[in-house]
Amino acid sequence: MAGTTGIIGGGIVGIALARALTQRGDQVTVLEKEARLAQHQTGHNSGVVHAGLYYKPGSLKATLCAAGRVSIREFCEEKGLPYREVGKLVVAVDETELSALAEIERRSIENGVPDLDRIDDVARLREIEPHVAGVAAVHSPRTAVVDYATITEAMAQDVRAAGGAIRLGHEVTGIRHENGRVRVTTPVSEDVFERVIVCAGLQSDVVARFVGADPSPKILPFRGEYWELKSSRTDLVSGMIYPVPDPRFPFLGVHFTRGVYDNVHVGPNAVPALRREGYSWLQWSVKDTWESLRWPGAWPLAKQHWRMGVDEISGSLIKPLYFQKARRFVPELTMTDLEHKSGAGVRAQAWGRAGELLDDFAVDQVGPVTVLRNAPSPAATSSIAIAEYVIEHYLARTSV
Ligand SMILES: Cc1cc2nc3c(=O)[nH]c(=O)nc-3n(C[C@H](O)[C@H](O)[C@H](O)COP(=O)(O)OP(=O)(O)OC[C@H]3O[C@@H](n4cnc5c(N)ncnc54)[C@H](O)[C@@H]3O)c2cc1C
C-alpha cells in the first residue's frame, strides 16, 4: 500500500493519519494553511477524552470513540503527556430528566463505556461532586482530559522522525486529477501525489468542491464560547458536570469541565459563527455568512430550531442568562465566579440540503482523493482510530 500521499489539514485528524501512514512506510506530505498546527478545532476545544456515552450504538462515532480513547491514553502514556481521568457526571436536575438519563445509561452500556455507574442516591452524588445539585446521575470515571494541541505536536514529531514532511503556511487552492494522480497547488508550491486525503475541518466542504465532490453536506459554522471559573472558586467542580443531553444535539447545555491544567471552564454554548473561523461576534465574513444563508438547508434548520437559537444567542450576549442556566447545576455559583469569556471554538458540523444534521463521521471517495466530510466531536478523542479506519476502508482501495 506504500506510496506518496498528500494530506490537507494539520489538525489532529490529519496528523494522526500522517503518523499512521509514515509508520507503514508511506511517503507523506502534510499541507497546512496556518503558520502552526492545531490552530482551529484541535486547538479550541474542551480537551475531553470522551468515553462514548451519547453516541448511537453501532455508529462510527460509538465504535471509533471507544477505540480512540484507549489509543489516546496509550499515546499520552508513551510520550509522557498529561492524561487525567477526572470523570464525568451527567446530572438529571429534576424528575423530568430521568427518562432521558435512562436512555443515556442504556446507550452507554451498549457502547461498552467502562466502569459506568448509575447514581440515585444524592449523598453519593455529593461524594463525587460536593457542590452539585441533582436527583440522579450517570458517572463515567474513565472520561479524561488532555491537551489536544500538545498531542498533535507530539504526533507531528513522530511524522517528521519517520521522514514525513509537514509544510506550514501552505493553503491548498486547487486539486486536479492527472493521469490517475493528483496535482495539488498552493500559492507557493505544486505537488503530484498518488493519493490525497482531505482533513480540512471547517473548510472540508470548500476543499471537497475542488475535486468535484457533492456540495452537500455543507459546513455551517457554530461557535462554542467558554467562560472561565475564577481560580479561587475552581473547587466548586472536581471533574466534569454535564447536563442530560438532547440526543439530537448532545453538544448543547451548560457543561463544567476541569481541564488538564486545573482550570475550570463552563461551556461551550452554540451560536452561529459569522465566519468559518470566527472566534467572536466581531469576526465576520460577508462571503461565509452569505454562503450559509444561501444553503437550502439553512432555512428549515432556522425554522425548526429558532427558539433554541434565540436562547443560545441571548445567553452569549447577556451574562446573567447564561449564569442562571449554570447555577441550576451548581447552586453555590455566583455571577462573579464566571470570570471572563475564555475563548471559543467553531464546530465543523456538516448539514444536509434539507437542514438535517449529519450525525455520524462521514467520508467521501472521489477517485484517489479521500475527503473527511464530517469529523466533529468526538473526533479528537477518536483521531487515532479514525486514521486506522480510513486506511483500512478507503486507502486499500486506492493502493498503488
Ligand atoms: C468548541 C468545541 C469543543 C470540542 N470539544 C471536544 C472534546 O472535548 N473532545 C473531542 O474529542 N472533540 C471535541 N471537539 C471536536 C474536535 O475538536 C474536532 O472534532 C477535531 O479537532 C477535528 O480535527 P480535524 O483535524 O478534523 O480539524 P481541525 O482541527 O479543524 O483541522 C483542520 C485543519 O485544516 C486546515 N485547512 C483547512 N483548509 C485548508 C486548506 N485549503 N489548505 C491547507 N490547510 C487547510 C486548517 O487550517 C486546520 O488546521 C470540539 C470541537 C469544538 C469546536
The ligand as a Tripos MOL2 file, in Angstrom:
@<TRIPOS>MOLECULE
LIG
   53    58     1     0     0
SMALL
NO_CHARGES

@<TRIPOS>ATOM
      1 C1        -15.9950   24.0340   20.9230 C.3       1 LIG1
      2 C2        -15.5380   22.6440   20.6020 C.ar      1 LIG1
      3 C3        -15.3710   21.7240   21.6270 C.ar      1 LIG1
      4 C4        -14.9770   20.4030   21.3190 C.ar      1 LIG1
      5 N1        -14.6930   19.5330   22.3440 N.ar      1 LIG1
      6 C5        -14.2070   18.2950   22.0440 C.ar      1 LIG1
      7 C6        -13.8110   17.4120   23.0880 C.ar      1 LIG1
      8 O1        -13.8320   17.7680   24.2610 O.2       1 LIG1
      9 N2        -13.3840   16.1550   22.7500 N.ar      1 LIG1
     10 C7        -13.3280   15.7430   21.4350 C.ar      1 LIG1
     11 O2        -12.9770   14.5860   21.1810 O.2       1 LIG1
     12 N3        -13.6550   16.5880   20.4310 N.ar      1 LIG1
     13 C8        -14.0690   17.8540   20.7120 C.ar      1 LIG1
     14 N4        -14.3560   18.7220   19.7060 N.ar      1 LIG1
     15 C9        -14.1960   18.2770   18.3230 C.3       1 LIG1
     16 C10       -12.7300   18.2300   17.9080 C.3       1 LIG1
     17 O3        -12.0470   19.3910   18.2930 O.3       1 LIG1
     18 C11       -12.6810   18.0490   16.3950 C.3       1 LIG1
     19 O4        -13.5280   17.0050   16.0300 O.3       1 LIG1
     20 C12       -11.2640   17.7220   15.9150 C.3       1 LIG1
     21 O5        -10.3440   18.6760   16.4020 O.3       1 LIG1
     22 C13       -11.2550   17.6850   14.4010 C.3       1 LIG1
     23 O6         -9.9220   17.6610   13.9590 O.3       1 LIG1
     24 P1         -9.5890   17.9750   12.4480 P.3       1 LIG1
     25 O7         -8.1580   17.7230   12.2630 O.co2     1 LIG1
     26 O8        -10.5840   17.2490   11.5920 O.co2     1 LIG1
     27 O9         -9.9810   19.5270   12.2500 O.3       1 LIG1
     28 P2         -9.1710   20.8490   12.6000 P.3       1 LIG1
     29 O10        -8.5060   20.7860   13.8990 O.co2     1 LIG1
     30 O11       -10.1470   21.9790   12.4130 O.co2     1 LIG1
     31 O12        -8.0520   20.9100   11.4910 O.3       1 LIG1
     32 C14        -8.3080   21.1750   10.1340 C.3       1 LIG1
     33 C15        -7.0880   21.8740    9.5730 C.3       1 LIG1
     34 O13        -7.2100   22.0220    8.1650 O.3       1 LIG1
     35 C16        -6.5810   23.2280    7.8000 C.3       1 LIG1
     36 N5         -7.0690   23.6240    6.4770 N.ar      1 LIG1
     37 C17        -8.3320   23.9760    6.1300 C.ar      1 LIG1
     38 N6         -8.3930   24.2930    4.8220 N.ar      1 LIG1
     39 C18        -7.1300   24.1440    4.3240 C.ar      1 LIG1
     40 C19        -6.5630   24.3400    3.0350 C.ar      1 LIG1
     41 N7         -7.2920   24.7690    1.9870 N.pl3     1 LIG1
     42 N8         -5.2420   24.1120    2.8720 N.ar      1 LIG1
     43 C20        -4.4650   23.6850    3.9250 C.ar      1 LIG1
     44 N9         -4.9600   23.5110    5.1720 N.ar      1 LIG1
     45 C21        -6.2880   23.7230    5.3660 C.ar      1 LIG1
     46 C22        -6.9890   24.1830    8.9150 C.3       1 LIG1
     47 O14        -6.1680   25.3260    8.9940 O.3       1 LIG1
     48 C23        -6.9030   23.2740   10.1360 C.3       1 LIG1
     49 O15        -5.6430   23.3560   10.7820 O.3       1 LIG1
     50 C24       -14.7490   20.0340   19.9700 C.ar      1 LIG1
     51 C25       -14.8900   20.9810   18.9510 C.ar      1 LIG1
     52 C26       -15.2590   22.2780   19.2650 C.ar      1 LIG1
     53 C27       -15.3400   23.2910   18.1660 C.3       1 LIG1
@<TRIPOS>BOND
     1     1     2 1
     2     2     3 ar
     3     2    52 ar
     4     3     4 ar
     5     4     5 ar
     6     4    50 ar
     7     5     6 ar
     8     6     7 ar
     9     6    13 1
    10     7     8 2
    11     7     9 ar
    12     9    10 ar
    13    10    11 2
    14    10    12 ar
    15    12    13 ar
    16    13    14 ar
    17    14    15 1
    18    14    50 ar
    19    15    16 1
    20    16    17 1
    21    16    18 1
    22    18    19 1
    23    18    20 1
    24    20    21 1
    25    20    22 1
    26    22    23 1
    27    23    24 1
    28    24    25 2
    29    24    26 1
    30    24    27 1
    31    27    28 1
    32    28    29 2
    33    28    30 1
    34    28    31 1
    35    31    32 1
    36    32    33 1
    37    33    34 1
    38    33    48 1
    39    34    35 1
    40    35    36 1
    41    35    46 1
    42    36    37 ar
    43    36    45 ar
    44    37    38 ar
    45    38    39 ar
    46    39    40 ar
    47    39    45 ar
    48    40    41 1
    49    40    42 ar
    50    42    43 ar
    51    43    44 ar
    52    44    45 ar
    53    46    47 1
    54    46    48 1
    55    48    49 1
    56    50    51 ar
    57    51    52 ar
    58    52    53 1
@<TRIPOS>SUBSTRUCTURE
     1 LIG1         1 GROUP 0 **** ****
